[in-house]
Amino acid sequence: MNEEVGAAVLEGTDERAVDAVQRALELIQAGGPVVAILLAMSVLAAAIVIVKLLQFRAVRVGERLIARRVLQAWLSGNAREALMLAERSRNPAAQALARAIRGRRRGLPDAMVREEVLRYGGEVLESLRGWFRPLEVIASLAPLLGLFGTVLGMIEAFRQMEMAGSQVNPSILSGGIWEALLTTAVGLGVAIPVVAVLNWLERRVDRLAHEMDNVVTRVFTEDLSGDANTHEPNAHARFESAAPAGK
């Protein structure tokens, strides 16, 4: 009994899949080459989005607390713990902090350390922004291609009306119009999700860039908004060593 039910479910699923494929082929045939191009663009956009999501997940773009924990350990005077925390994370902000902390511990000039951190940050951000341009092109061209297909479809519909002469069949015009509007619908259907996803990805990269700039700057500066006794690591020792002898 269970086997018969399972076979029936599989058969129904196969039929629905076949119907969906047939409808898709009919739409492609009705829309012509423009719809085929738009579908190819949608497949390319989906592939790019999947690759970018995997890349963002690999570098832990969404982990914002780890960089702040590293910074807090550094400001508390525990550079070793800060480096241990940073090295456990793939987050670019934590990695940038690790480079800044290593440079400060080695006694390198601040300008040299900043240049290295900026170089690393620029390289990471450029990698994360990779393939954004193709998504922008797809988001911009898809509606235009859809409109282009609609114009071509309308031209073909009116050409058929002209050839029919006085014996015009309304179905010819209505069929040509819906086939023409199909390309516009497909173009918008491709562009809208691409625009939404692209803006979301760009926002995540911008937030990461701001976070990297914020936490790295704190390594070279001092927070003046809090208690006067809160200083960067070894600040008291530096001030005492700089004081005149005998005082």
trRosetta pair geometry for C-beta under 8 A, 3 or more apart (Angstrom, degrees):
i j d omega theta_ij theta_ji phi_ij phi_ji
1 4 5.8 -54 -152 32 30 110
1 5 6.6 27 151 -16 64 105
2 5 5.7 -54 -149 37 35 111
2 6 6.2 34 153 -18 67 106
3 6 5.7 -54 -146 38 31 111
3 7 6.2 32 155 -20 65 106
4 7 5.7 -53 -147 36 30 111
4 8 6.4 32 153 -20 63 105
5 8 5.7 -55 -151 35 31 112
5 9 6.4 31 152 -19 65 104
6 9 5.7 -53 -147 35 33 110
6 10 6.3 31 155 -16 66 106
7 10 5.8 -55 -146 39 31 110
7 11 6.2 33 154 -20 65 107
8 11 5.7 -55 -147 37 30 112
8 12 6.3 29 155 -18 64 105
9 12 5.8 -55 -149 37 30 109
9 13 6.3 31 153 -20 65 106
10 13 5.6 -53 -146 36 32 112
10 14 6.3 34 154 -20 65 105
11 14 5.7 -52 -148 35 31 112
11 15 6.4 32 154 -20 64 105
12 15 5.7 -54 -149 35 33 112
12 16 6.5 31 154 -17 65 104
13 16 5.8 -55 -150 37 32 109
13 17 6.3 32 153 -19 65 106
14 17 5.7 -55 -148 37 32 112
14 18 6.3 31 154 -19 66 105
15 18 5.7 -54 -147 36 31 110
15 19 6.3 32 153 -19 65 105
16 19 5.6 -52 -146 37 33 112
16 20 6.3 35 154 -21 65 104
17 20 5.7 -52 -148 34 31 111
17 21 6.5 30 154 -17 64 104
18 21 5.8 -55 -149 37 32 110
18 22 6.3 32 153 -19 66 107
19 22 5.7 -55 -147 37 31 112
19 23 6.3 31 155 -18 65 106
20 23 5.8 -54 -148 37 30 110
20 24 6.4 31 153 -19 64 106
21 24 5.7 -55 -149 36 32 112
21 25 6.4 31 153 -18 65 105
22 25 5.7 -54 -148 37 31 110
22 26 6.3 34 152 -21 65 105
23 26 5.5 -52 -147 35 33 114
23 27 6.4 34 153 -19 65 103
24 27 5.7 -53 -149 35 32 110
24 28 6.4 32 152 -18 65 104
25 28 5.6 -52 -147 36 34 112
25 29 6.2 33 154 -18 66 106
26 29 5.7 -55 -147 38 30 110
26 30 6.2 28 154 -18 66 108
27 30 5.7 -55 -142 39 31 109
27 31 6.0 19 161 -9 67 112
27 35 6.4 -147 140 174 83 155
27 182 6.6 -165 -158 -173 87 135
27 186 7.8 141 161 -74 120 128
28 31 6.1 -61 -139 45 26 102
28 35 5.3 -161 -126 105 53 121
28 36 5.5 72 -157 -74 105 81
28 39 6.8 -38 -100 -9 108 150
29 32 7.7 30 178 -70 27 39
30 35 7.6 41 77 0 67 158
30 179 4.8 -129 174 -126 96 100
30 182 6.0 50 113 40 112 170
31 34 5.9 -107 158 71 95 87
31 35 2.8 69 103 -26 141 136
31 36 7.5 170 93 -21 106 64
31 38 7.9 -66 146 32 147 124
31 149 6.4 12 -171 180 89 145
31 179 6.8 -167 -85 -170 45 77
31 182 4.9 -122 -86 110 98 121
31 183 5.1 137 -151 -74 104 81
31 186 6.4 24 -125 -3 160 150
32 35 6.3 111 56 14 48 95
32 36 7.4 -92 125 0 37 99
32 149 6.7 176 60 -143 111 109
32 152 7.6 -95 64 105 157 134
32 153 7.8 -169 6 -76 131 94
32 183 7.6 -27 46 -74 95 124
33 36 5.2 -56 -148 39 42 116
33 37 6.2 44 154 -22 72 102
34 37 5.8 -54 -151 35 31 110
34 38 6.4 29 151 -17 65 106
34 145 5.7 171 -160 166 97 94
34 146 7.2 134 157 -101 123 36
34 148 6.5 -172 -120 90 136 94
34 149 3.4 -170 99 -84 168 123
34 152 7.2 162 -31 41 139 137
34 183 4.8 17 107 -133 133 131
34 186 8.0 135 123 72 91 133
35 38 5.5 -53 -146 38 34 112
35 39 6.3 36 155 -20 66 104
35 149 6.9 104 -43 -141 70 163
35 182 6.7 -19 -79 127 131 107
35 183 5.8 -114 -63 -104 83 78
35 186 5.3 79 -125 44 85 173
36 39 5.8 -53 -148 36 30 110
36 40 6.5 32 152 -18 63 105
37 40 5.6 -54 -151 36 33 112
37 41 6.4 34 151 -19 65 105
37 145 6.3 -120 97 -171 123 148
38 41 5.5 -52 -148 36 34 113
38 42 6.4 37 151 -22 65 102
38 142 6.0 94 -133 -140 96 86
38 145 5.9 178 -74 104 98 133
38 146 6.7 63 -90 -70 146 84
38 183 7.3 159 -15 -154 147 74
38 186 4.9 106 107 134 154 114
38 187 5.7 -102 -117 -85 141 61
38 190 5.3 -146 -176 -24 96 151
39 42 5.5 -49 -148 32 35 113
39 43 6.6 37 152 -19 64 101
39 186 7.4 -49 -55 -173 77 129
40 43 5.7 -51 -151 33 34 111
40 44 6.5 33 151 -17 65 105
41 44 5.6 -54 -148 38 34 112
41 45 6.2 35 154 -20 67 106
41 138 5.0 161 -180 -135 110 106
41 141 7.3 -138 -129 87 157 112
41 142 6.1 -169 110 -87 148 98
41 145 7.9 142 -2 33 154 158
41 190 6.0 59 96 -174 110 148
42 45 5.6 -52 -144 37 32 111
42 46 6.3 34 155 -20 65 104
42 189 7.9 -9 -94 112 138 89
42 190 4.6 -111 -77 -120 99 104
43 46 5.8 -53 -148 36 30 111
43 47 6.5 32 153 -20 63 105
44 47 5.7 -55 -150 35 31 112
44 48 6.5 30 154 -18 65 105
44 134 7.2 -99 145 159 118 128
44 138 6.9 -169 87 -86 109 141
45 48 5.8 -54 -148 36 32 110
45 49 6.3 32 154 -19 66 106
45 134 7.8 -163 -96 129 67 97
45 135 6.1 100 -133 -118 90 77
45 138 4.9 -167 -75 125 117 167
45 190 7.1 132 19 -172 151 92
45 194 4.9 -60 -163 -102 148 117
46 49 5.8 -54 -147 36 31 111
46 50 6.4 32 155 -20 65 106
47 50 5.9 -55 -149 35 30 111
47 51 6.5 29 154 -17 64 107
48 51 5.8 -58 -150 37 32 111
48 52 6.3 28 155 -17 67 108
48 131 4.9 -166 -153 163 113 130
48 134 6.1 -164 -90 88 159 123
48 135 5.9 -155 108 -65 146 99
49 52 5.8 -57 -146 39 31 109
49 53 6.3 32 156 -20 65 106
49 135 7.5 99 -65 -102 82 129
49 197 5.4 -14 -119 157 129 152
49 201 7.9 -136 -129 -53 77 138
50 53 5.8 -54 -147 35 30 111
50 54 6.5 28 154 -16 63 106
51 54 5.8 -57 -151 38 30 110
51 55 6.3 31 151 -19 65 107
51 131 7.0 34 85 53 126 169
52 55 5.4 -53 -146 37 34 114
52 56 6.2 35 156 -19 67 104
52 131 6.5 -142 -65 78 110 124
52 201 5.9 3 146 -129 145 141
53 56 5.8 -51 -144 37 31 110
53 57 6.3 30 155 -17 63 107
54 57 5.7 -56 -147 39 30 111
54 58 6.3 35 153 -27 64 105
55 58 5.6 -52 -147 30 31 113
55 59 6.7 5 163 2 65 106
55 127 7.8 -149 -178 145 135 95
55 128 7.0 174 130 -118 123 64
56 59 6.6 -69 -148 48 28 92
56 61 4.4 -49 -163 8 86 133
56 62 7.5 66 158 -24 104 87
56 128 7.1 79 -89 -141 80 103
56 201 7.6 -132 -57 -134 144 89
56 204 6.7 23 -138 128 140 149
57 60 7.4 26 -174 -76 35 42
57 61 7.7 -58 -65 16 25 91
58 90 6.9 -83 146 131 59 156
59 90 5.1 -130 -142 136 46 108
59 91 6.8 105 157 -110 72 32
59 92 6.0 22 168 -37 124 91
59 124 7.7 151 -163 -158 155 110
59 128 7.5 -99 54 -85 152 109
60 63 4.2 -3 162 6 109 122
60 66 7.6 20 136 20 138 146
60 89 6.2 -103 72 -171 154 90
60 90 4.9 123 13 70 110 91
60 91 4.5 -73 94 -70 110 78
61 91 7.3 139 -99 -129 22 78
61 92 7.5 10 -106 11 67 105
61 128 7.2 113 -95 -130 131 137
61 204 5.7 59 142 163 137 116
61 205 7.7 -50 -151 -84 139 53
61 208 5.6 -65 -156 -74 92 137
62 204 7.4 -47 -76 -147 75 118
63 66 4.8 16 151 6 115 117
63 67 7.7 127 120 -13 83 86
63 89 6.4 -144 110 -155 151 127
63 91 4.6 -109 75 -76 112 133
63 94 7.7 -23 107 -19 117 126
64 67 6.5 -56 -167 32 43 106
64 68 6.9 34 146 -11 70 111
64 93 7.5 34 -130 40 55 155
64 207 7.9 -57 -90 148 126 114
64 211 6.0 -118 -133 -121 94 152
65 68 5.6 -64 -154 42 42 110
65 69 6.1 44 151 -24 75 104
66 69 5.6 -53 -149 34 33 113
66 70 6.5 36 152 -19 65 103
66 85 6.7 -176 -169 163 85 102
66 86 7.8 130 153 -104 102 48
66 89 4.6 121 159 -85 155 163
66 91 5.4 142 69 20 130 148
66 93 7.8 134 82 79 88 103
66 94 5.1 -32 120 -68 109 136
67 70 5.6 -51 -150 35 34 113
67 71 6.4 34 151 -18 65 105
67 89 8.0 -129 -58 96 64 156
67 91 6.1 -117 -48 117 97 136
67 93 3.8 -28 -87 117 150 117
67 94 4.7 -128 -86 -66 73 69
67 97 5.9 155 -148 -20 84 139
67 211 6.2 106 69 160 158 113
67 212 7.8 -103 -140 -91 157 51
67 215 4.9 -109 158 -52 114 172
68 71 5.5 -50 -145 38 35 112
68 72 6.2 39 154 -23 65 104
68 215 6.8 -122 -83 -101 53 124
69 72 5.6 -51 -145 35 31 113
69 73 6.5 33 155 -19 63 103
69 85 5.7 -129 113 180 108 153
70 73 5.9 -55 -152 34 30 110
70 74 6.5 29 152 -17 64 106
70 82 4.9 90 -165 -159 69 80
70 85 4.8 -163 -87 94 81 120
70 86 4.7 73 -121 -65 142 92
70 89 8.0 -110 -46 29 128 134
70 94 5.4 134 -15 -133 152 85
70 97 4.9 113 117 110 136 153
70 98 7.3 -70 -165 -60 146 73
70 101 7.9 -116 168 -32 107 144
70 215 7.5 61 77 178 103 137
71 74 5.6 -56 -150 37 34 112
71 75 6.2 28 155 -15 68 108
71 82 7.5 85 -72 -136 15 119
71 97 6.3 -105 -67 -131 78 143
71 215 4.9 -121 -65 -153 136 100
71 218 5.7 45 -156 86 127 139
71 219 7.4 -111 -126 -63 88 80
72 75 5.8 -55 -142 41 30 108
72 76 6.2 30 155 -19 64 110
73 76 5.7 -60 -148 38 29 111
73 78 4.8 -75 -176 77 85 103
73 79 7.7 137 131 -96 94 19
73 81 4.5 -129 -164 100 136 104
73 82 3.8 180 95 -73 114 79
73 85 6.2 144 5 10 153 140
74 77 7.9 74 175 -47 30 13
74 78 7.3 -99 -83 67 25 57
74 79 6.0 51 -121 -103 73 63
74 82 4.2 60 -59 -95 80 161
74 97 7.4 -141 -23 179 147 112
74 101 5.7 -120 -107 -103 131 121
74 219 6.5 -30 137 -110 154 87
74 233 6.5 -99 169 -20 61 127
75 218 7.2 -44 -67 153 119 116
75 223 8.0 16 -136 2 142 118
75 230 7.9 18 170 -179 116 96
75 232 6.2 -81 -128 -125 70 58
75 233 6.7 -155 -145 -38 23 83
76 233 7.4 15 84 -81 24 98
77 233 4.1 142 -103 -123 61 100
77 234 6.9 125 -123 -34 99 67
78 81 4.1 6 140 28 119 117
78 82 6.2 142 101 -23 73 87
79 82 5.4 -55 -148 36 35 116
79 83 6.3 33 156 -18 68 103
79 101 5.8 165 -152 -175 96 116
79 104 8.0 -141 -122 87 134 110
79 105 5.8 135 169 -81 155 122
79 233 6.7 -174 -50 99 97 178
80 83 5.9 -55 -151 36 30 108
80 84 6.4 32 151 -20 64 106
81 84 5.5 -53 -146 35 34 113
81 85 6.3 34 156 -18 66 104
82 85 6.0 -56 -151 36 29 109
82 86 6.3 25 154 -17 64 110
82 97 7.3 -109 170 143 108 117
82 98 7.9 177 136 -99 86 64
82 101 5.7 -169 112 -119 128 163
83 86 5.6 -56 -143 39 32 110
83 87 6.1 29 160 -19 67 109
83 98 5.9 96 -130 -134 69 90
83 101 6.0 -151 -73 103 88 139
83 102 7.2 92 -109 -66 122 84
84 87 6.1 -58 -144 37 26 107
84 88 6.7 28 156 -22 60 107
85 88 6.0 -60 -156 30 30 112
85 89 7.0 8 156 -6 63 111
85 94 7.2 -114 125 -152 82 123
86 89 6.3 -74 -156 41 33 100
86 94 4.4 -179 -136 171 74 91
86 95 6.5 144 176 -85 101 34
86 97 5.5 -142 -107 84 135 103
86 98 3.7 173 131 -67 146 106
86 101 7.3 170 0 26 157 138
87 98 6.3 112 -60 -117 70 149
89 94 4.3 37 81 71 127 163
89 95 7.5 -132 95 -45 85 77
90 94 7.9 78 77 60 13 120
90 95 7.3 -1 -166 -44 34 121
91 94 4.3 76 74 11 101 108
91 95 6.8 -176 89 -9 50 86
92 95 5.4 -57 -143 41 35 112
92 96 6.1 38 157 -22 68 103
92 121 7.2 110 163 -120 116 65
92 124 4.5 133 -132 171 138 158
92 125 7.9 141 156 -56 164 66
92 128 7.9 -83 -26 -39 154 134
92 208 6.3 58 59 177 122 122
92 212 6.2 -36 119 -83 98 127
93 96 5.7 -51 -147 35 30 111
93 97 6.5 34 151 -20 62 104
93 208 6.5 -139 -44 -161 105 76
93 211 4.8 -47 -94 121 147 107
93 212 4.6 -134 -105 -84 78 69
93 215 5.7 81 -180 36 108 140
93 216 7.9 -131 -155 -36 72 91
94 97 5.5 -52 -150 35 33 115
94 98 6.5 39 150 -24 64 101
95 98 5.5 -46 -149 29 35 115
95 99 6.8 36 152 -18 63 100
95 120 7.2 -135 124 159 104 136
95 124 7.8 142 74 -75 130 150
96 99 5.8 -52 -154 33 35 111
96 100 6.5 33 150 -16 66 105
96 117 5.3 84 -165 -157 90 96
96 120 5.9 173 -104 98 80 123
96 121 5.5 41 -105 -72 136 96
96 124 7.8 -103 -57 13 108 149
96 212 5.0 63 35 -151 161 102
96 215 7.5 116 87 82 109 107
96 216 5.3 -61 137 -72 114 124
97 100 5.6 -57 -148 38 34 110
97 101 6.1 32 155 -19 69 107
97 215 5.6 -46 -78 131 115 119
97 216 6.2 -138 -86 -86 61 70
97 219 6.8 163 -141 -55 74 132
98 101 5.8 -55 -144 38 30 110
98 102 6.3 31 156 -20 64 106
99 102 5.9 -53 -146 35 30 111
99 103 6.4 29 155 -18 62 107
99 113 7.5 160 139 -164 82 83
99 116 6.0 -142 166 121 126 109
99 117 5.2 163 97 -92 122 80
99 120 5.9 148 -8 8 168 160
100 103 5.8 -57 -152 36 30 111
100 104 6.5 27 154 -16 65 106
100 113 5.9 92 -133 164 60 116
100 114 7.9 40 -114 -87 98 50
100 117 5.2 25 -68 -81 91 141
100 216 5.2 165 -47 -144 153 86
100 219 4.4 115 140 71 133 169
100 220 7.4 -99 -166 -39 123 92
101 104 5.8 -55 -147 38 33 109
101 105 6.2 31 155 -19 66 107
101 219 6.5 -119 -70 -133 65 135
102 105 5.8 -57 -145 38 30 110
102 106 6.3 23 158 -14 65 110
103 106 6.0 -61 -146 40 29 106
103 108 4.6 -71 -167 51 83 125
103 112 7.0 -169 -157 100 128 88
103 113 3.2 141 136 -114 154 114
103 116 6.6 162 -73 52 140 135
103 117 7.6 -100 3 -41 146 103
104 107 7.7 41 177 -70 33 27
104 108 7.5 -81 -73 45 23 81
104 110 8.0 29 -94 -99 83 74
104 113 6.5 51 -51 -116 65 168
104 219 6.4 -142 -34 169 144 111
104 220 7.9 -157 -82 -85 122 69
108 112 5.0 -99 162 80 112 124
108 113 5.3 131 93 -54 116 96
109 112 4.6 88 67 6 90 104
109 113 7.1 -164 93 -5 46 86
110 113 5.7 -58 -147 40 35 110
110 114 6.0 35 156 -21 69 107
110 220 5.6 102 -150 -133 122 122
111 114 5.8 -54 -146 37 29 111
111 115 6.4 31 155 -22 63 106
112 115 5.8 -53 -150 33 31 112
112 116 6.7 27 154 -16 63 105
113 116 5.9 -58 -152 37 32 109
113 117 6.3 28 153 -16 67 108
113 220 7.8 166 89 -78 124 118
114 117 5.7 -58 -146 40 32 109
114 118 6.1 32 156 -19 67 108
114 216 8.0 121 -123 152 71 119
114 220 7.0 4 -74 -54 108 158
115 118 5.7 -54 -145 38 29 111
115 119 6.3 33 154 -22 63 105
116 119 5.6 -50 -148 33 32 114
116 120 6.5 30 154 -16 64 104
117 120 5.8 -54 -149 38 32 110
117 121 6.1 31 154 -18 66 109
117 216 5.4 151 166 -155 148 143
118 121 5.7 -54 -141 40 31 111
118 122 6.1 32 159 -19 65 107
119 122 6.0 -56 -147 37 26 109
119 123 6.4 26 156 -19 62 108
120 123 5.8 -59 -151 36 30 111
120 124 6.4 26 155 -17 66 107
121 124 5.8 -56 -147 37 31 109
121 125 6.2 24 160 -14 67 109
121 209 7.4 103 177 -131 112 72
121 212 5.2 147 -126 147 122 147
121 213 7.7 99 -163 -65 161 70
121 216 7.6 -86 -59 -20 139 160
122 125 5.9 -58 -142 41 29 107
122 126 6.1 31 159 -21 65 108
123 126 5.9 -56 -147 36 27 111
123 127 6.5 28 154 -19 62 106
124 127 5.7 -58 -153 35 31 111
124 128 6.4 25 153 -15 67 107
125 128 5.6 -54 -144 39 35 109
125 129 6.1 26 157 -12 67 110
125 205 6.4 108 -147 -173 84 106
125 208 7.4 175 -99 98 89 112
125 209 5.6 51 -105 -87 136 105
126 129 5.9 -61 -143 44 29 105
126 130 6.9 57 149 -51 59 87
127 130 5.6 -26 -162 -13 35 119
128 205 5.1 163 121 -112 125 112
128 208 7.2 -15 96 66 176 151
129 132 5.0 -49 -175 -2 70 133
129 202 7.8 53 -118 -112 91 74
129 205 5.9 97 -72 -157 84 165
131 134 5.5 -37 -161 32 67 112
131 135 6.7 70 145 -18 74 99
132 135 5.6 -59 -158 39 40 113
132 136 6.3 42 147 -22 71 104
132 198 6.7 113 -152 -149 83 98
132 201 7.0 -164 -105 106 102 128
132 202 6.7 92 -139 -78 138 95
133 136 5.5 -52 -148 34 36 113
133 137 6.4 37 154 -20 67 102
134 137 5.5 -52 -146 35 36 113
134 138 6.3 36 155 -18 67 103
135 138 5.7 -53 -147 37 33 110
135 139 6.2 32 155 -18 66 107
135 194 5.8 -171 -166 -175 87 103
135 197 7.5 -109 -160 91 139 101
135 198 4.7 168 135 -93 130 119
135 201 8.0 60 69 46 170 144
136 139 5.7 -56 -145 39 30 111
136 140 6.2 23 157 -15 65 110
136 198 6.5 136 -72 -160 65 155
137 140 5.9 -62 -147 40 28 106
137 141 5.8 11 164 -8 68 116
138 141 6.2 -62 -131 45 25 99
138 142 5.8 36 169 -37 64 108
138 190 7.0 -103 167 151 100 111
138 191 7.4 -171 136 -104 71 65
138 194 5.4 -114 104 -164 111 164
139 142 6.5 -41 -135 17 20 114
139 191 5.1 102 -150 -150 56 79
139 194 4.4 -154 -80 107 90 116
139 195 4.7 120 -147 -70 131 77
139 198 6.2 -79 -40 3 149 151
140 143 7.7 -73 -177 34 28 95
140 144 7.1 9 147 -3 63 119
140 191 7.8 128 -44 -130 12 117
141 144 5.5 -70 -152 47 43 111
141 145 5.7 43 155 -24 80 107
142 145 5.9 -54 -143 36 27 109
142 146 6.4 29 156 -19 62 106
142 187 4.6 160 157 -161 73 72
142 188 7.5 158 128 -67 107 19
142 190 4.1 -141 -150 89 145 115
142 191 3.9 -172 77 -60 126 93
142 194 7.1 128 -1 28 149 142
143 146 5.5 -55 -149 37 34 114
143 147 6.3 33 154 -17 67 104
143 184 7.7 32 -153 -150 66 69
143 187 4.8 123 -108 144 31 116
143 188 5.9 54 -102 -80 89 64
143 191 5.0 -21 -39 -21 89 163
144 147 5.7 -52 -147 38 33 110
144 148 6.2 38 151 -22 64 105
144 187 7.4 -162 39 -165 29 143
145 148 5.4 -51 -146 35 33 116
145 149 6.4 35 154 -18 65 102
145 183 7.3 -112 131 173 72 108
145 187 5.5 177 74 -107 79 121
146 149 5.8 -54 -151 36 31 110
146 150 6.5 33 150 -21 64 104
146 183 4.8 171 -148 140 60 74
146 184 4.2 109 154 -115 109 35
146 185 7.2 -179 -156 29 132 27
146 186 5.9 -179 -107 69 109 72
146 187 2.1 -113 -35 2 126 141
146 188 6.3 -89 51 -22 175 68
146 190 8.0 177 -49 31 120 109
147 150 5.4 -51 -149 33 35 115
147 151 6.5 38 153 -20 66 101
147 183 7.8 -144 -26 112 12 105
147 184 5.9 60 -79 -103 51 95
147 187 6.9 -93 -16 64 61 167
148 151 5.8 -51 -151 33 32 111
148 152 6.5 30 152 -15 64 105
148 183 7.5 -91 72 138 60 140
149 152 5.7 -55 -147 38 34 111
149 153 6.2 35 154 -20 67 106
149 180 7.1 174 133 -155 72 56
149 182 7.7 -76 127 81 128 73
149 183 2.8 -114 96 170 135 168
149 184 7.1 -156 71 -43 98 58
149 187 7.4 173 28 -38 120 122
150 153 5.6 -55 -148 37 31 112
150 154 6.3 30 155 -18 66 105
150 180 4.6 83 -148 163 57 87
150 181 5.9 49 -120 -92 109 38
150 183 5.3 -150 -49 66 67 107
150 184 4.6 21 -53 -42 133 107
151 154 5.9 -55 -147 36 30 109
151 155 6.4 33 153 -21 63 105
151 180 7.7 143 -7 -163 11 115
152 155 5.6 -53 -150 34 32 114
152 156 6.5 31 153 -17 65 105
152 180 7.3 -176 75 -126 56 94
152 183 8.0 33 48 17 102 164
153 156 5.7 -56 -149 37 33 110
153 157 6.3 35 153 -22 67 104
153 176 6.1 165 169 178 85 75
153 177 7.5 120 133 -121 113 22
153 179 5.2 -166 -147 104 131 85
153 180 2.5 -175 98 -96 130 83
153 181 7.5 -118 86 -14 150 42
153 182 7.7 129 -76 35 166 88
153 183 6.6 174 -19 7 131 122
154 157 5.5 -50 -145 33 34 113
154 158 6.4 25 159 -10 66 105
154 176 7.1 114 -111 142 34 106
154 177 7.0 43 -100 -108 77 64
154 180 4.9 88 -46 -144 67 164
155 158 6.2 -61 -149 42 28 102
155 159 6.2 32 152 -24 64 109
156 159 5.5 -54 -145 34 31 116
156 160 6.5 33 156 -19 64 102
156 176 6.0 -158 96 -146 87 119
156 180 7.7 178 46 -75 100 108
157 160 6.0 -56 -155 34 30 109
157 161 6.7 31 147 -19 63 104
157 172 7.1 149 -154 143 76 77
157 173 5.7 88 176 -134 113 52
157 175 7.7 174 -115 82 106 64
157 176 2.6 150 -98 127 105 148
157 177 6.0 63 -107 -52 169 60
157 179 7.9 160 -65 54 110 105
157 180 6.4 -74 -20 -31 127 131
158 161 5.3 -47 -148 34 41 117
158 162 6.4 44 152 -22 67 101
158 176 7.8 -169 -23 122 47 155
159 162 5.7 -51 -151 34 33 112
159 163 6.5 31 151 -17 64 105
160 163 5.6 -53 -146 37 34 111
160 164 6.4 38 152 -25 65 104
160 172 5.2 -142 124 174 127 124
160 173 8.0 -167 82 -74 109 55
160 176 6.4 -177 35 -62 133 144
161 164 5.7 -53 -149 31 32 113
161 168 5.6 25 -147 -127 84 113
161 172 6.5 160 -75 107 70 124
161 173 6.0 41 -74 -78 120 98
162 165 7.6 36 171 -67 36 44
164 167 5.5 -117 170 83 90 71
164 168 5.0 112 105 -99 133 55
164 169 6.5 -132 -142 8 155 79
164 172 6.5 164 -45 41 149 168
165 168 7.6 -146 82 -53 35 74
168 172 7.1 -118 -170 47 70 125
168 173 7.3 27 176 -30 110 116
169 172 4.6 93 77 -11 93 104
169 173 7.8 -180 95 -1 57 80
170 173 5.8 -57 -158 39 46 107
170 174 6.0 37 151 -15 77 109
171 174 5.7 -56 -138 45 35 107
171 175 5.7 36 161 -20 68 110
172 175 6.1 -58 -145 39 22 108
172 176 6.4 19 157 -15 60 110
173 176 5.9 -60 -148 39 28 109
173 177 6.3 28 156 -22 65 107
174 177 5.7 -54 -146 34 31 111
174 178 6.5 22 161 -12 66 105
175 178 6.3 -58 -145 38 30 102
175 179 6.3 26 158 -14 64 110
176 179 5.8 -60 -147 41 30 110
176 180 6.1 32 155 -22 66 108
177 180 5.6 -57 -149 35 30 111
177 181 6.3 23 157 -14 67 107
178 181 5.7 -52 -139 41 34 107
178 182 6.5 55 152 -41 61 96
179 182 5.5 -37 -155 9 33 122
180 183 6.7 -52 -175 21 38 105
180 184 7.8 29 139 -8 64 103
181 184 5.4 -52 -159 36 52 114
181 185 6.3 53 146 -21 76 103
182 185 5.7 -57 -151 37 34 111
182 186 6.3 31 154 -17 68 106
183 186 5.7 -53 -145 38 33 110
183 187 6.2 37 154 -22 65 106
184 187 5.6 -54 -147 36 30 113
184 188 6.4 25 157 -13 65 105
185 188 6.0 -57 -148 40 29 106
185 189 6.1 31 153 -21 64 111
186 189 5.4 -56 -145 38 31 115
186 190 6.4 29 156 -18 65 104
187 190 6.0 -57 -152 35 29 107
187 191 6.2 18 157 -14 66 113
188 191 5.7 -59 -137 42 32 106
188 192 5.9 35 168 -28 70 107
189 192 6.6 -42 -131 25 22 109
189 193 7.7 8 173 1 51 103
190 193 7.5 -80 -169 42 25 93
190 194 6.4 13 155 -12 64 122
191 194 5.7 -71 -149 43 31 111
191 195 6.0 31 160 -23 72 108
192 195 6.0 -57 -149 33 26 109
192 196 6.6 22 156 -16 62 108
193 196 5.5 -56 -146 38 37 112
193 197 6.1 30 160 -15 71 107
194 197 6.1 -57 -143 41 28 105
194 198 6.0 30 158 -21 64 112
195 198 5.8 -57 -142 37 26 112
195 199 6.4 25 160 -17 63 107
196 199 6.2 -59 -152 36 26 107
196 200 6.5 24 153 -17 62 109
197 200 5.6 -57 -150 37 34 113
197 201 6.3 32 154 -18 68 105
198 201 5.8 -54 -147 37 31 109
198 202 6.3 29 156 -17 65 108
199 202 5.7 -54 -143 39 31 111
199 203 6.3 35 155 -23 64 105
200 203 5.7 -53 -148 33 30 112
200 204 6.7 30 154 -19 62 103
201 204 5.8 -55 -153 33 33 111
201 205 6.6 29 152 -15 65 105
202 205 5.7 -55 -149 38 35 110
202 206 6.2 36 152 -20 67 106
203 206 5.6 -54 -146 37 32 112
203 207 6.4 33 155 -19 65 105
204 207 5.8 -52 -147 36 31 111
204 208 6.5 32 153 -18 63 105
205 208 5.6 -54 -149 36 33 112
205 209 6.4 36 152 -21 66 104
206 209 5.6 -51 -148 34 33 113
206 210 6.5 32 154 -17 64 104
207 210 5.7 -53 -148 37 32 111
207 211 6.3 33 153 -20 65 107
208 211 5.6 -55 -146 37 32 112
208 212 6.3 34 155 -20 66 104
209 212 5.8 -53 -147 35 29 111
209 213 6.4 26 156 -15 63 108
210 213 5.8 -58 -148 39 30 109
210 214 6.1 31 155 -23 66 110
211 214 5.7 -56 -143 35 29 113
211 215 6.3 14 166 -8 67 109
212 215 6.6 -62 -141 41 24 97
212 216 6.0 15 167 -11 63 117
213 216 6.3 -63 -139 42 22 105
213 217 6.1 25 163 -24 61 113
214 217 6.2 -62 -153 31 21 110
214 218 6.9 22 153 -22 59 106
215 218 5.7 -51 -156 27 36 116
215 219 7.5 46 147 -27 61 93
216 219 5.8 -42 -166 15 43 115
216 220 7.6 17 149 0 66 102
217 220 6.3 -71 -161 45 41 97
217 221 5.8 -2 157 12 79 120
218 221 6.1 -74 -124 57 31 88
218 223 7.0 7 -136 -53 101 95
219 232 7.9 98 -162 -138 35 132
221 232 7.9 161 105 -54 26 134
222 231 5.9 -22 -138 -143 128 64
222 232 5.3 -107 -96 -23 89 101
222 235 7.2 78 -104 -101 134 146
223 226 5.5 34 120 11 114 107
223 230 6.5 -32 72 115 105 120
226 230 4.8 -8 98 42 124 147
227 230 4.7 98 66 -11 87 103
231 235 3.2 -99 140 50 135 157
231 236 6.6 146 52 -40 144 71
232 235 5.1 110 58 -54 65 114
234 237 4.8 -50 -164 43 75 118
234 238 5.9 80 136 -29 85 97
235 238 5.8 -58 -152 34 32 110
235 239 6.4 27 155 -16 67 106
236 239 5.9 -58 -148 39 32 107
236 240 6.2 29 155 -18 67 108
237 240 5.8 -56 -144 38 30 109
237 241 6.2 28 158 -18 65 108
238 241 5.9 -57 -148 38 29 109
238 242 6.3 24 154 -17 63 111
239 242 5.7 -61 -148 39 31 110
239 243 6.7 45 150 -39 64 97
240 243 5.7 -41 -154 10 36 117
243 247 5.8 -118 159 75 112 113
244 247 5.3 62 74 6 88 123
